[in-house]
Amino acid sequence: MRQQGSTWAVQPIPVHVIVIAKAPVPGRVKTRLCPPLTLEQAAFVAAAALTDTLTTVTNASVLERTIVLDGDPGSWLPSHLRVIAQRSGSFPERLAGAIADAFAEAPLPILLIGMDTPQVRVRQIETAASWLVHDDADAVLGLAEDGGFWVIGTKQPIPGMFESVEMSTNRTGRQQLARLASLGLQCRMLPVQRDVDVLADALAVAHSAPDTHFAAALWSCVPSSFSDFTSQGVGHG
């Protein structure tokens, strides 16, 4: 038997998927969409993107799921998901802390995804999870079009995994891949995705994944003229 929307049998893959996220509070999330969005609209769109991500993770046939949250849980959070508070510190420190804390809760291979790729599908999560369990790979990595990465996974916490990686630059993904190699880790690569950072990204992702909560939320907020802009193709922001 196969689970609907899943490429894997009912037996879950023994992997712990964690979503690192900010609570979608106006003024704290997706502020680079403003203008033309208001801070409240940007938070609404962020909540929709997070809903899509959490739904995908929930539907994936994996053993454990956790959201590592900066902020307070709200009505957008499914009640069945484990919640761990994000550590303070720099973003690399938060990432490393999220992996360590999730592994302490459920000592399984860890797959970490953010909240900026609502277009990601169940199959991609399950493929990455399967590589961590059934493949020779020590790590998995999915690069983003802007030079970052949208997902990373390892069989266990790796000390110094994010050391010397400059976050939020067009070199981040390449540096992260090089860092994994320098630690002697064999890495398998997932397909490149587009992160939602600026409006051009949001429009492109909504156009490519029109069945998402994210797309519906975005189209309810942006001027109707943007639909014509999207249909003609959107450049990078």
Backbone as JSON, one array per atom type, in Angstrom:
{
  "sequence": "MRQQGSTWAVQPIPVHVIVIAKAPVPGRVKTRLCPPLTLEQAAFVAAAALTDTLTTVTNASVLERTIVLDGDPGSWLPSHLRVIAQRSGSFPERLAGAIADAFAEAPLPILLIGMDTPQVRVRQIETAASWLVHDDADAVLGLAEDGGFWVIGTKQPIPGMFESVEMSTNRTGRQQLARLASLGLQCRMLPVQRDVDVLADALAVAHSAPDTHFAAALWSCVPSSFSDFTSQGVGHG",
  "N": [[0.84, -1.2, 0.0], [0.36, 2.32, -0.6], [0.8, 5.58, 0.61], [-1.44, 8.26, 0.02], [-0.33, 10.83, -2.09], [2.24, 10.33, -1.44], [5.43, 8.82, -2.05], [6.27, 6.66, -0.76], [6.01, 3.59, 1.14], [3.57, 2.73, 3.72], [5.0, 2.37, 6.07], [6.89, 4.57, 7.95], [9.69, 6.67, 7.04], [12.63, 6.53, 8.9], [13.41, 9.29, 9.91], [13.95, 12.58, 11.16], [12.23, 15.37, 10.56], [12.67, 18.8, 10.56], [11.32, 22.04, 10.83], [12.5, 25.19, 10.57], [11.57, 28.26, 11.78], [10.03, 31.56, 11.9], [7.55, 32.97, 14.0], [4.63, 34.13, 12.39], [4.37, 37.19, 12.62], [3.29, 40.52, 12.22], [5.68, 42.8, 10.95], [7.86, 41.3, 11.65], [8.31, 39.31, 9.83], [8.89, 38.59, 6.39], [9.33, 41.26, 5.56], [10.58, 42.39, 3.41], [8.82, 42.29, 1.38], [7.42, 44.54, 1.5], [7.06, 47.93, 0.58], [4.94, 46.52, -2.09], [3.16, 45.32, -0.29], [1.5, 45.59, 2.88], [2.69, 45.52, 6.29], [1.03, 43.83, 7.72], [-0.18, 42.35, 5.68], [2.08, 41.08, 4.64], [2.76, 39.43, 6.78], [0.51, 37.78, 6.76], [0.85, 36.47, 4.3], [3.26, 35.17, 4.87], [2.4, 33.45, 6.9], [0.77, 31.79, 5.39], [2.67, 30.6, 3.69], [4.12, 29.21, 5.61], [2.13, 27.47, 6.51], [1.77, 25.88, 4.2], [4.31, 24.65, 4.11], [4.39, 23.24, 6.56], [2.21, 21.55, 6.16], [3.1, 20.0, 4.02], [5.32, 18.73, 5.24], [3.94, 17.34, 7.23], [2.44, 15.56, 5.67], [4.39, 14.02, 4.54], [5.95, 10.81, 4.62], [7.47, 10.32, 7.19], [9.21, 9.68, 10.29], [9.39, 11.46, 12.51], [8.5, 14.84, 13.34], [9.11, 18.29, 13.74], [8.71, 21.69, 14.7], [10.94, 24.31, 14.91], [10.9, 27.07, 16.61], [10.96, 30.6, 16.43], [9.55, 32.74, 18.41], [6.07, 32.9, 19.44], [3.77, 30.13, 19.5], [0.84, 29.97, 17.41], [-2.58, 30.13, 16.15], [-2.15, 29.13, 13.65], [-0.55, 26.93, 13.89], [-0.35, 23.45, 13.65], [-1.79, 21.17, 15.96], [-0.61, 18.72, 16.43], [2.1, 18.86, 16.05], [5.41, 18.77, 17.32], [6.96, 21.3, 19.25], [9.84, 23.25, 19.48], [11.67, 25.71, 21.09], [13.53, 28.21, 19.41], [17.03, 28.68, 19.73], [18.91, 31.5, 20.95], [21.15, 33.85, 19.31], [23.49, 34.02, 16.52], [22.5, 33.36, 13.07], [23.76, 30.95, 12.03], [24.34, 29.77, 14.52], [21.77, 29.38, 15.46], [20.79, 27.52, 13.6], [22.53, 25.32, 14.03], [21.88, 24.85, 16.7], [19.17, 24.17, 16.46], [19.3, 21.72, 15.1], [20.77, 20.18, 16.95], [19.07, 20.27, 19.22], [16.72, 19.11, 18.25], [17.67, 16.57, 17.62], [18.26, 15.67, 20.16], [15.69, 15.36, 21.16], [14.61, 13.39, 19.48], [16.53, 11.01, 18.43], [17.43, 10.73, 15.48], [18.35, 10.65, 11.96], [18.56, 13.99, 10.69], [16.58, 16.3, 8.94], [16.47, 19.48, 7.81], [14.42, 22.21, 7.07], [13.43, 25.42, 5.83], [11.01, 28.17, 5.98], [10.57, 29.4, 3.6], [10.04, 28.25, 1.15], [7.38, 27.46, -0.08], [6.53, 25.94, -2.19], [7.64, 23.43, -2.19], [7.4, 19.9, -2.45], [5.89, 16.83, -1.21], [7.22, 14.55, -2.21], [9.84, 15.44, -2.58], [10.73, 15.91, 0.01], [10.58, 13.31, 1.06], [12.36, 11.96, -0.63], [14.83, 13.16, 0.05], [14.91, 12.4, 2.76], [15.01, 9.62, 2.5], [17.49, 9.28, 1.25], [19.19, 9.92, 3.37], [18.88, 7.74, 4.97], [18.99, 5.32, 3.49], [21.09, 5.51, 1.72], [24.53, 6.05, 0.7], [25.13, 8.59, 1.39], [26.31, 11.11, 3.59], [25.21, 13.51, 4.1], [22.65, 15.78, 2.95], [21.78, 18.34, 0.62], [20.05, 21.16, -0.56], [20.24, 23.6, -2.92], [19.47, 27.12, -3.27], [18.04, 29.41, -5.66], [18.98, 31.98, -5.28], [21.49, 31.7, -4.32], [21.71, 30.74, -1.76], [20.68, 28.13, 0.52], [17.98, 25.78, 0.7], [17.31, 23.53, 2.09], [18.8, 21.23, 4.35], [20.49, 18.35, 5.48], [21.61, 15.85, 7.81], [23.06, 12.82, 9.13], [23.41, 12.95, 11.82], [23.99, 15.41, 14.45], [26.61, 17.59, 13.5], [29.52, 18.81, 14.7], [30.57, 22.15, 14.21], [29.45, 22.4, 11.69], [28.36, 24.59, 10.34], [30.34, 26.4, 10.42], [32.31, 29.14, 9.35], [30.64, 29.69, 7.22], [29.11, 32.1, 5.37], [26.1, 33.52, 5.93], [23.04, 34.31, 4.17], [23.98, 35.36, 1.72], [25.03, 35.46, -1.76], [26.84, 33.48, -1.87], [26.43, 31.58, -0.01], [25.31, 28.93, -0.27], [27.27, 27.57, -1.84], [29.46, 27.82, -0.15], [28.51, 26.38, 2.03], [28.3, 23.8, 0.97], [31.0, 23.34, 0.41], [31.96, 23.41, 3.01], [30.8, 21.11, 4.15], [32.1, 19.18, 2.61], [34.72, 19.64, 3.46], [34.62, 18.6, 5.97], [34.67, 15.98, 5.48], [32.34, 14.82, 4.61], [30.09, 13.05, 2.57], [27.95, 14.33, 0.2], [24.67, 14.49, -1.05], [22.79, 16.05, -3.62], [19.87, 18.0, -3.77], [17.13, 19.16, -5.92], [17.39, 22.53, -7.17], [15.72, 25.26, -5.65], [13.5, 28.11, -5.57], [13.76, 30.6, -3.26], [11.47, 32.54, -1.3], [11.98, 35.75, -1.03], [11.92, 38.48, -1.93], [9.49, 40.55, -3.71], [9.44, 39.78, -6.45], [10.32, 37.14, -6.28], [8.23, 36.03, -4.78], [6.04, 36.32, -6.54], [6.86, 34.71, -8.68], [7.06, 32.16, -7.45], [4.41, 31.79, -6.58], [3.14, 31.69, -9.05], [4.26, 29.36, -10.08], [3.34, 27.45, -8.33], [0.37, 27.28, -8.08], [-1.61, 26.06, -6.58], [-1.23, 26.35, -3.9], [-1.57, 27.47, -0.44], [-0.06, 29.69, -0.06], [0.06, 30.94, -2.62], [-2.65, 31.65, -2.97], [-2.96, 33.42, -0.81], [-1.11, 35.42, -1.49], [-2.12, 36.4, -3.95], [-4.44, 37.52, -3.05], [-3.58, 39.8, -1.9], [-1.87, 41.38, -3.51], [-1.86, 43.95, -6.08], [-4.12, 43.64, -8.88], [-2.86, 44.03, -11.3], [-0.44, 42.79, -11.14], [-0.77, 40.15, -11.88], [-0.67, 40.06, -14.65], [1.97, 40.83, -14.98], [3.25, 38.62, -13.85], [2.52, 36.55, -15.61], [4.02, 37.14, -17.77], [6.49, 36.46, -17.03], [8.91, 36.55, -14.45], [11.61, 38.34, -13.21], [14.66, 37.89, -11.29], [14.82, 39.07, -7.94]],
  "CA": [[0.0, 0.0, 0.0], [1.08, 3.58, -0.62], [0.08, 6.72, 1.17], [-1.79, 9.24, -0.99], [0.59, 11.96, -2.13], [3.54, 9.88, -0.97], [6.1, 7.83, -2.87], [6.79, 5.63, 0.12], [5.04, 2.72, 1.78], [3.0, 3.26, 4.95], [6.07, 2.42, 7.06], [7.56, 5.87, 7.81], [11.14, 6.72, 6.95], [13.12, 6.94, 10.23], [14.09, 10.57, 9.82], [13.31, 13.66, 11.92], [12.16, 16.58, 9.75], [12.43, 19.99, 11.37], [11.06, 23.3, 10.13], [12.97, 26.34, 11.37], [10.63, 29.31, 11.35], [9.61, 32.66, 12.76], [6.11, 33.17, 14.1], [4.25, 35.13, 11.38], [3.89, 38.39, 13.3], [3.58, 41.71, 11.41], [6.89, 43.52, 11.27], [8.97, 40.36, 11.92], [8.45, 38.35, 8.74], [8.66, 39.0, 5.0], [9.26, 42.72, 5.45], [11.09, 42.8, 2.1], [7.66, 42.37, 0.46], [6.76, 45.83, 1.8], [5.81, 47.81, -0.16], [3.59, 47.06, -2.02], [2.35, 44.77, 0.78], [1.62, 46.15, 4.22], [3.29, 44.57, 7.22], [0.02, 42.84, 8.06], [-0.32, 41.46, 4.53], [3.29, 40.27, 4.56], [2.64, 38.39, 7.8], [-0.52, 36.88, 6.27], [1.49, 35.66, 3.26], [4.23, 34.32, 5.55], [1.64, 32.39, 7.57], [0.33, 30.85, 4.36], [3.85, 29.84, 3.29], [4.42, 28.29, 6.7], [1.1, 26.44, 6.47], [2.12, 24.95, 3.12], [5.48, 23.87, 4.49], [4.01, 22.32, 7.63], [1.33, 20.54, 5.57], [3.96, 19.08, 3.26], [6.07, 17.93, 6.19], [2.99, 16.44, 7.88], [2.03, 14.53, 4.73], [5.53, 13.16, 4.21], [6.0, 9.59, 5.42], [8.66, 10.32, 8.03], [8.87, 9.23, 11.64], [9.28, 12.56, 13.47], [8.38, 16.2, 12.78], [9.21, 19.32, 14.77], [8.95, 23.07, 14.28], [11.85, 25.01, 15.81], [10.18, 28.33, 16.43], [11.33, 31.88, 17.0], [8.27, 33.4, 18.68], [5.04, 32.12, 20.14], [2.82, 29.39, 18.66], [-0.46, 30.6, 17.19], [-3.62, 29.28, 15.59], [-1.63, 28.55, 12.42], [0.29, 25.77, 14.2], [-1.08, 22.2, 13.9], [-1.63, 20.75, 17.35], [0.14, 17.47, 16.54], [3.52, 19.08, 15.83], [6.27, 19.12, 18.43], [7.53, 22.65, 19.15], [11.05, 23.55, 20.23], [12.03, 27.12, 20.98], [14.83, 28.48, 18.81], [18.05, 29.29, 20.57], [19.34, 32.84, 20.55], [22.45, 33.88, 18.68], [23.55, 34.23, 15.08], [21.73, 32.36, 12.33], [24.44, 29.66, 12.09], [24.16, 29.2, 15.85], [20.39, 28.91, 15.56], [20.69, 26.3, 12.81], [23.2, 24.24, 14.75], [21.09, 24.57, 17.89], [17.95, 23.48, 16.06], [19.64, 20.33, 14.81], [21.16, 19.52, 18.2], [17.91, 20.13, 20.11], [15.8, 18.13, 17.65], [18.29, 15.24, 17.76], [18.1, 15.28, 21.56], [14.3, 14.95, 21.34], [14.38, 12.17, 18.72], [17.85, 10.79, 17.83], [17.32, 10.18, 14.13], [18.86, 11.6, 10.96], [17.83, 15.26, 10.73], [16.38, 17.06, 7.71], [16.03, 20.83, 8.22], [13.89, 23.04, 6.0], [12.92, 26.7, 6.29], [9.61, 28.49, 5.67], [10.58, 30.27, 2.43], [9.82, 27.49, -0.08], [6.07, 26.8, 0.05], [6.28, 25.1, -3.35], [8.26, 22.12, -2.02], [6.42, 18.82, -2.45], [6.13, 15.67, -0.35], [8.2, 13.65, -2.81], [11.19, 15.96, -2.37], [11.07, 15.65, 1.42], [10.79, 11.88, 1.23], [13.6, 11.6, -1.32], [15.95, 13.57, 0.9], [14.9, 11.56, 3.95], [15.45, 8.29, 2.12], [18.94, 9.32, 1.03], [19.88, 9.93, 4.65], [18.74, 6.43, 5.63], [19.28, 4.17, 2.64], [22.13, 5.84, 0.76], [25.85, 6.27, 1.28], [25.31, 10.01, 1.68], [26.36, 11.56, 4.98], [24.45, 14.75, 4.18], [21.92, 16.21, 1.76], [21.72, 19.79, 0.53], [19.33, 21.73, -1.69], [20.61, 25.0, -3.11], [18.44, 28.07, -3.69], [18.42, 30.19, -6.83], [19.67, 33.21, -4.89], [22.82, 31.37, -3.83], [21.64, 30.13, -0.44], [20.17, 26.76, 0.46], [16.62, 25.7, 1.25], [17.2, 22.35, 2.94], [20.07, 20.58, 4.67], [20.25, 17.2, 6.35], [22.75, 15.02, 8.19], [22.66, 11.65, 9.91], [23.49, 13.33, 13.24], [24.62, 16.73, 14.56], [28.03, 17.65, 13.14], [30.14, 20.02, 15.27], [31.19, 23.05, 13.25], [28.9, 22.21, 10.35], [28.09, 25.88, 9.71], [31.48, 27.28, 10.67], [32.88, 29.86, 8.2], [29.64, 29.86, 6.16], [28.46, 33.42, 5.41], [24.69, 33.35, 5.67], [22.28, 35.35, 3.47], [24.72, 35.93, 0.61], [24.95, 34.6, -2.94], [27.89, 32.47, -1.73], [26.12, 30.73, 1.15], [25.15, 27.53, -0.65], [28.56, 27.02, -2.26], [30.29, 27.71, 1.04], [28.0, 25.29, 2.87], [28.7, 22.55, 0.32], [32.44, 23.2, 0.63], [32.17, 23.11, 4.42], [30.47, 19.7, 4.34], [33.19, 18.4, 2.01], [35.92, 19.77, 4.29], [34.43, 17.74, 7.14], [34.72, 14.6, 5.02], [30.98, 14.3, 4.43], [29.6, 12.86, 1.21], [26.69, 15.07, 0.15], [23.81, 14.38, -2.23], [22.18, 17.34, -3.9], [18.45, 18.07, -4.17], [16.9, 20.19, -6.94], [17.41, 23.94, -6.79], [14.42, 25.89, -5.45], [13.52, 29.56, -5.43], [13.31, 31.15, -1.97], [10.65, 33.76, -1.33], [12.6, 36.83, -0.29], [11.38, 39.75, -2.4], [8.22, 40.39, -4.42], [9.63, 39.0, -7.68], [10.35, 35.73, -5.88], [6.89, 35.63, -4.37], [5.2, 36.19, -7.72], [7.31, 33.54, -9.44], [6.7, 30.94, -6.73], [2.96, 31.66, -6.64], [2.78, 31.28, -10.41], [4.69, 27.98, -10.3], [2.62, 26.57, -7.41], [-0.89, 28.0, -7.88], [-2.52, 25.34, -5.69], [-0.78, 26.5, -2.51], [-2.13, 28.54, 0.39], [0.78, 30.86, -0.31], [-0.38, 31.62, -3.84], [-3.95, 32.26, -2.71], [-2.76, 34.56, 0.07], [-0.43, 36.49, -2.21], [-3.01, 37.02, -4.94], [-5.46, 38.32, -2.35], [-2.95, 41.0, -1.36], [-1.18, 42.23, -4.48], [-2.75, 44.54, -7.09], [-4.45, 42.74, -9.98], [-1.93, 44.24, -12.41], [0.7, 41.9, -11.01], [-1.04, 38.88, -12.56], [-0.13, 40.2, -16.01], [3.42, 40.84, -14.83], [3.69, 37.25, -13.6], [2.33, 35.71, -16.78], [5.07, 37.47, -18.74], [7.77, 36.0, -16.48], [9.4, 37.45, -13.43], [13.05, 38.24, -13.01], [15.13, 37.76, -9.91], [14.85, 40.3, -7.18]],
  "C": [[0.87, 1.24, 0.0], [0.2, 4.69, -0.09], [-0.22, 7.72, 0.06], [-0.87, 10.44, -0.91], [2.0, 11.59, -1.72], [4.11, 8.85, -1.91], [6.56, 6.64, -2.06], [5.66, 4.81, 0.72], [4.6, 3.34, 3.09], [4.07, 3.33, 6.05], [6.85, 3.72, 6.92], [9.07, 5.73, 7.73], [11.67, 7.23, 8.3], [14.03, 8.16, 10.16], [13.28, 11.61, 10.59], [13.38, 14.94, 11.06], [11.85, 17.76, 10.65], [12.26, 21.21, 10.46], [11.53, 24.42, 11.04], [12.23, 27.57, 10.87], [10.52, 30.41, 12.39], [8.08, 32.65, 12.84], [5.71, 34.31, 13.17], [3.56, 36.36, 12.0], [4.23, 39.61, 12.44], [4.81, 42.46, 11.9], [8.09, 42.63, 11.53], [9.23, 39.4, 10.78], [8.14, 39.0, 7.4], [8.53, 40.51, 4.83], [9.81, 43.22, 4.11], [10.01, 42.77, 1.02], [6.94, 43.71, 0.6], [7.64, 46.98, 1.32], [6.0, 46.9, -1.39], [2.73, 46.46, -0.9], [2.51, 45.6, 2.04], [2.29, 45.11, 5.12], [2.3, 43.47, 7.6], [-0.18, 41.85, 6.91], [0.9, 40.55, 4.4], [3.25, 39.14, 5.58], [1.6, 37.35, 7.4], [0.05, 35.93, 5.21], [2.5, 34.71, 3.89], [3.54, 33.16, 6.26], [1.18, 31.34, 6.58], [1.49, 29.98, 3.88], [4.22, 28.81, 4.35], [3.4, 27.15, 6.75], [1.39, 25.42, 5.38], [3.28, 24.06, 3.51], [5.14, 22.83, 5.55], [3.08, 21.22, 7.11], [2.15, 19.52, 4.79], [4.73, 18.16, 4.19], [5.16, 16.92, 6.9], [2.6, 15.29, 6.97], [3.16, 13.61, 4.3], [5.57, 11.96, 5.16], [7.34, 9.5, 6.14], [8.25, 10.08, 9.47], [8.6, 10.37, 12.6], [9.25, 13.89, 12.75], [8.38, 17.21, 13.93], [9.31, 20.68, 14.1], [9.84, 23.71, 15.35], [11.54, 26.49, 15.62], [10.83, 29.5, 17.16], [10.03, 32.66, 17.18], [7.3, 32.45, 19.35], [4.17, 31.36, 19.16], [1.5, 30.14, 18.55], [-1.44, 29.63, 16.59], [-3.19, 28.61, 14.29], [-0.88, 27.24, 12.65], [-0.55, 24.52, 14.44], [-0.77, 21.66, 15.29], [-0.76, 19.51, 17.5], [1.65, 17.66, 16.41], [4.25, 19.4, 17.14], [6.85, 20.51, 18.19], [8.75, 22.75, 20.05], [11.36, 25.02, 20.04], [13.42, 27.26, 20.35], [15.78, 29.05, 19.85], [18.32, 30.71, 20.1], [20.71, 32.74, 19.89], [22.38, 34.17, 17.2], [22.77, 33.13, 14.36], [22.45, 31.01, 12.28], [24.29, 28.98, 13.45], [22.74, 28.67, 16.04], [20.19, 27.61, 14.79], [21.31, 25.11, 13.55], [22.42, 23.85, 16.01], [19.82, 23.82, 17.57], [18.22, 22.01, 15.8], [19.97, 19.57, 16.09], [19.94, 19.27, 19.1], [16.91, 19.11, 19.57], [16.36, 16.72, 17.79], [18.17, 14.75, 19.2], [16.69, 14.79, 21.85], [14.02, 13.61, 20.68], [15.66, 11.9, 17.93], [17.79, 10.0, 16.52], [18.05, 11.11, 13.18], [17.95, 12.82, 10.86], [17.76, 15.87, 9.34], [15.76, 18.39, 8.1], [15.61, 21.63, 6.99], [13.38, 24.35, 6.6], [11.48, 26.91, 5.87], [9.48, 29.33, 4.39], [10.37, 29.55, 1.11], [8.5, 26.73, -0.01], [5.75, 25.87, -1.11], [6.85, 23.7, -3.22], [7.18, 21.05, -1.84], [6.85, 17.66, -1.54], [7.24, 14.79, -0.91], [9.63, 14.13, -2.55], [11.65, 15.75, -0.94], [11.39, 14.17, 1.61], [12.06, 11.4, 0.52], [14.81, 11.94, -0.47], [16.05, 12.69, 2.14], [15.43, 10.16, 3.64], [16.95, 8.24, 1.87], [19.71, 9.27, 2.34], [19.87, 8.56, 5.33], [19.3, 5.3, 4.78], [20.43, 4.38, 1.68], [23.46, 5.99, 1.48], [26.08, 7.71, 1.7], [25.37, 10.26, 3.19], [25.49, 12.79, 5.19], [23.68, 14.95, 2.88], [21.83, 17.73, 1.81], [20.94, 20.17, -0.71], [19.65, 23.2, -1.8], [19.4, 25.82, -3.54], [18.96, 28.9, -4.85], [19.22, 31.44, -6.47], [21.06, 32.95, -4.31], [22.85, 30.77, -2.44], [21.31, 28.65, -0.52], [18.83, 26.71, 1.17], [16.42, 24.49, 2.16], [18.6, 21.79, 3.16], [19.75, 19.43, 5.62], [21.53, 16.44, 6.63], [22.23, 13.85, 9.03], [22.64, 11.93, 11.41], [24.07, 14.74, 13.3], [26.12, 16.64, 14.28], [28.63, 18.92, 13.73], [30.83, 20.85, 14.19], [30.62, 22.99, 11.85], [28.67, 23.53, 9.61], [29.24, 26.88, 9.9], [32.03, 27.85, 9.36], [31.93, 29.99, 7.02], [28.98, 31.23, 6.36], [27.0, 33.26, 5.02], [24.11, 34.56, 4.93], [23.13, 36.09, 2.44], [24.56, 35.0, -0.6], [26.06, 33.54, -2.95], [27.54, 31.4, -0.7], [26.05, 29.25, 0.77], [26.46, 26.87, -1.04], [29.48, 26.84, -1.05], [29.83, 26.56, 1.94], [28.4, 23.93, 2.29], [30.19, 22.3, 0.55], [32.73, 22.83, 2.09], [31.87, 21.64, 4.71], [31.58, 18.82, 3.79], [34.44, 18.46, 2.88], [35.84, 18.93, 5.55], [34.42, 16.26, 6.77], [33.36, 13.97, 4.79], [30.63, 14.19, 2.95], [28.2, 13.42, 1.14], [25.95, 14.79, -1.15], [23.0, 15.66, -2.37], [20.73, 17.18, -4.35], [18.27, 19.16, -5.22], [16.93, 21.6, -6.36], [15.98, 24.46, -6.67], [14.59, 27.4, -5.39], [12.95, 29.95, -4.07], [12.41, 32.35, -2.2], [11.3, 34.79, -0.42], [11.98, 38.18, -0.64], [10.15, 39.48, -3.27], [8.36, 39.57, -5.7], [9.67, 37.51, -7.38], [8.95, 35.24, -5.55], [5.98, 35.41, -5.57], [5.57, 34.94, -8.52], [6.89, 32.24, -8.77], [5.18, 30.72, -6.77], [2.49, 31.18, -8.01], [3.13, 29.82, -10.66], [3.93, 26.98, -9.43], [1.26, 27.19, -7.08], [-1.87, 27.32, -6.93], [-2.18, 25.49, -4.22], [-1.58, 27.57, -1.76], [-1.37, 29.83, 0.16], [0.31, 31.64, -1.52], [-1.71, 32.33, -3.61], [-3.81, 33.51, -1.84], [-2.12, 35.73, -0.67], [-1.37, 37.19, -3.18], [-4.12, 37.83, -4.29], [-4.91, 39.66, -1.87], [-2.38, 41.93, -2.42], [-2.18, 42.82, -5.46], [-2.95, 43.58, -8.26], [-3.49, 42.87, -11.15], [-0.74, 43.29, -12.34], [0.47, 40.55, -11.69], [-0.53, 38.92, -13.99], [1.39, 40.17, -15.97], [3.96, 39.43, -14.66], [3.6, 36.41, -14.86], [3.4, 35.95, -17.83], [6.45, 37.01, -18.25], [8.32, 37.03, -15.52], [10.89, 37.25, -13.27], [13.41, 38.09, -11.56], [15.16, 39.11, -9.24], [16.2, 40.58, -6.61]]
}
